[in-house]
Amino acid sequence: MYKLLIVDDEPKIREVIREYAEFNGYEVEESGDGMEAVGLCKLNHYDLVILDIMMPRLDGFSACKEIKKVQDVPIIMLSARGEEYDKLFGFELGIDDYIVKPFSPKELMARVNAILSRRNGGSAVKSDILKFGGLEINMAGRTVTVDGVRTELTPKEYDLLFYLIENKNIALSREKLLSDIWGFDFLGDDRTIDTHIKNLRNNLGPYRDYIVTLRGVGYKFEYED
């Protein structure tokens, strides 16, 4: 079972995150300030830390620096401020994601799942075989079946489908899909993503609508368990 540390000086926020995290099968510990969080990280191993910026005694940025000295743990930073400077500074410190308050607890958990899955080579996925209604994906075998009938995907279509599922219910920009799947030095453009999405949807048949278009943004794989 993965263990999360939730660090926020607002008890209500900690309570909501804890509720959703435990529902998703995580073990949870809490801290109300950055100084205490650093102390806990010196004593315990955590698989992921959710860390607020504005806190008493020690702010989130400073706490992040100290935590990274103790253990290489993924960190999601929370903030009521959405300034680009704060985000860039956080990523320079080594955080894995940045979420602006108010936020959706369900989206936060989706981001936690995605980070742990990437960090642990896909081990955050509960099974090698994932089912979404009549759509079945065999991760190890790299096969996809639609209502029991196998459908053939190109390697990039499979990579795209897996990445969308790994980040289920998270909005993904075309730029992020290009950089994470094709690589930063790929010379194509947004039409590359749109073409692959179109072909992928055709291959998914009646389950094509699981891939949702976000106008002006990109795409997401939307499915409620």
C-alpha positions in Angstrom: 0.0 0.0 0.0 1.3 3.4 -1.0 1.8 5.9 1.8 1.0 9.6 1.3 1.9 12.6 3.5 -0.6 15.5 3.3 0.9 18.9 4.4 -1.5 21.8 4.8 -2.3 24.2 7.6 -6.0 24.0 6.8 -7.6 21.0 8.6 -10.6 20.9 6.2 -8.4 20.6 3.2 -6.4 17.8 4.8 -9.6 16.0 5.8 -11.0 16.1 2.2 -7.7 14.9 0.7 -7.4 12.1 3.3 -11.0 10.9 2.6 -10.4 10.6 -1.2 -6.9 9.1 -0.7 -8.1 6.4 1.6 -11.0 5.7 -0.7 -8.4 5.1 -3.4 -6.5 2.7 -1.2 -3.7 4.9 0.1 -2.3 5.0 3.6 -2.3 8.6 4.8 -0.4 10.8 7.4 -1.0 14.5 8.0 1.0 17.5 9.0 -0.1 21.1 9.6 3.2 22.9 8.9 6.4 22.6 6.9 8.7 22.1 9.8 6.8 19.1 11.1 6.6 17.7 7.6 10.4 17.8 7.3 10.7 16.0 10.6 8.3 13.3 9.6 10.2 12.7 6.3 13.4 12.2 8.4 11.6 9.5 10.4 9.4 7.8 7.8 9.3 6.7 4.1 6.6 8.2 2.0 5.7 7.4 -1.6 4.3 10.9 -2.3 4.0 14.2 -0.5 1.1 16.7 -1.1 2.5 20.0 0.0 0.9 23.4 0.5 3.0 26.5 -0.2 1.6 29.0 2.4 2.2 27.5 5.8 3.4 28.7 9.2 7.0 28.1 10.5 8.3 26.8 7.2 6.8 27.6 3.8 6.2 24.9 1.2 9.2 25.9 -1.0 11.6 25.7 1.9 10.0 22.5 3.1 10.4 21.0 -0.3 14.1 21.8 -0.4 14.6 20.1 3.0 12.5 17.1 2.2 14.5 16.5 -1.1 17.7 16.4 1.0 16.2 13.5 3.1 14.5 11.3 0.4 13.8 11.3 -3.3 10.0 11.5 -2.9 7.6 12.8 -5.6 5.9 16.1 -4.5 2.6 17.7 -5.6 2.5 21.3 -4.6 -0.8 23.1 -3.7 -1.2 26.8 -3.8 -3.9 29.5 -3.8 -1.7 31.4 -6.2 -1.4 30.5 -9.8 1.4 32.8 -10.8 3.8 31.4 -13.4 6.8 32.3 -11.2 5.6 30.1 -8.4 5.0 27.2 -10.7 8.4 27.5 -12.4 10.2 27.9 -9.0 8.4 24.8 -7.8 9.5 22.8 -10.8 13.1 24.0 -10.4 13.0 22.6 -6.9 12.0 19.2 -8.3 8.3 19.0 -7.7 6.3 16.7 -9.9 3.1 18.7 -10.2 1.5 22.0 -9.2 -2.2 22.4 -8.5 -4.0 25.7 -7.9 -6.7 26.0 -5.2 -9.6 25.5 -5.3 -9.1 22.1 -6.9 -11.0 18.9 -7.6 -10.1 16.1 -5.1 -10.8 13.6 -7.8 -8.4 15.3 -10.2 -5.8 15.4 -7.4 -6.1 11.7 -6.9 -5.8 11.1 -10.7 -2.6 13.1 -10.7 -1.3 11.1 -7.6 -2.1 7.8 -9.4 -0.4 9.0 -12.6 2.8 10.1 -10.8 3.1 6.9 -8.8 2.5 4.9 -11.9 5.3 6.7 -13.8 7.7 6.7 -10.8 7.2 2.9 -10.2 7.3 1.7 -13.8 3.6 1.2 -14.0 3.3 -0.6 -10.6 0.6 1.8 -9.5 -1.7 0.2 -12.0 -3.7 -2.5 -10.2 -3.5 -5.1 -12.9 -1.8 -5.8 -16.2 -5.3 -6.1 -17.7 -7.5 -3.0 -17.5 -11.2 -3.0 -18.3 -13.4 -0.1 -19.2 -16.8 -1.6 -19.9 -16.3 -3.8 -23.0 -12.9 -2.2 -23.7 -10.0 -4.4 -22.4 -6.3 -3.4 -22.5 -3.6 -5.9 -21.7 -0.7 -3.8 -20.6 2.0 -6.5 -20.6 0.9 -8.1 -23.9 0.2 -4.7 -25.6 -3.2 -5.9 -26.9 -6.6 -4.2 -27.0 -9.9 -5.9 -27.4 -13.3 -4.3 -28.1 -16.2 -6.4 -27.0 -14.0 -9.5 -27.1 -12.6 -8.8 -30.5 -8.9 -7.9 -30.8 -8.2 -4.6 -32.6 -4.8 -3.8 -34.1 -3.2 -0.5 -33.1 0.0 1.0 -34.4 2.8 1.3 -31.7 2.2 5.0 -31.4 -1.5 4.6 -31.1 -1.0 2.1 -28.3 1.5 4.4 -26.5 -1.1 7.2 -26.8 -3.9 5.1 -25.4 -1.8 3.9 -22.5 -0.7 7.4 -21.7 -4.2 8.7 -21.8 -5.4 5.9 -19.5 -2.4 6.3 -17.2 -3.6 9.9 -16.8 -7.3 9.1 -16.7 -9.6 12.0 -16.1 -6.7 14.5 -16.4 -6.8 17.2 -19.1 -3.7 16.8 -21.4 -2.6 19.5 -23.8 -1.4 18.6 -27.3 2.0 20.0 -26.4 2.3 17.7 -23.4 1.2 14.6 -25.5 3.8 15.5 -28.2 6.6 16.0 -25.7 5.9 13.0 -23.5 5.1 10.5 -26.3 7.0 11.7 -29.3 9.8 13.5 -27.5 10.9 17.1 -27.3 12.9 16.9 -30.6 10.0 15.7 -32.7 9.4 18.0 -35.6 5.7 17.5 -36.1 2.8 19.7 -34.9 -0.6 19.5 -33.3 -2.1 17.8 -36.4 0.1 14.7 -35.5 -1.9 14.3 -32.3 -5.3 15.0 -33.9 -4.6 12.4 -36.6 -3.6 9.7 -34.1 -6.5 10.5 -31.9 -8.9 10.1 -34.9 -7.4 6.8 -35.8 -7.4 5.6 -32.2 -11.1 6.5 -31.8 -11.9 4.6 -35.0 -10.2 1.5 -33.5 -12.1 1.8 -30.2 -15.4 1.6 -32.0 -18.3 2.0 -29.5 -15.9 3.2 -26.8 -14.5 6.0 -28.9 -16.2 8.6 -26.7 -14.0 7.6 -23.7 -11.4 9.9 -25.4 -12.9 13.4 -24.9 -11.9 16.5 -26.9 -11.2 19.6 -24.7 -11.7 22.5 -27.1 -8.7 24.7 -27.2 -6.7 22.5 -24.8 -6.3 18.9 -25.9 -7.7 15.5 -24.8 -8.4 13.3 -21.9 -9.5 9.7 -21.3 -12.7 10.0 -19.2 -14.1 7.1 -17.4 -15.9 6.8 -14.0 -15.2 3.6 -12.1 
